[in-house]
Amino acid sequence: MGQVFRKVVIDVFMEAQQVGEVPVGFNPAETAKNLM
């Protein structure tokens, strides 16, 4: 379950990078680790 969620989040952030919503190279997994 966690791996599926992580894959979906990474896909969402990859699309956001392509349209310029988040900086290129932004790592959502690393960000989530730092929040916990």
Contacts in CASP RR format, 6 or more apart in sequence:
PFRMAT RR
TARGET T0000
AUTHOR 0000-0000-0000
METHOD contacts of the structure
MODEL  1
MGQVFRKVVIDVFMEAQQVGEVPVGFNPAETAKNLM
6 29 0 8 1.000
9 28 0 8 1.000
9 29 0 8 1.000
9 32 0 8 1.000
10 28 0 8 1.000
10 29 0 8 1.000
12 28 0 8 1.000
13 22 0 8 1.000
13 26 0 8 1.000
13 28 0 8 1.000
16 22 0 8 1.000
17 23 0 8 1.000
17 24 0 8 1.000
17 25 0 8 1.000
17 26 0 8 1.000
END
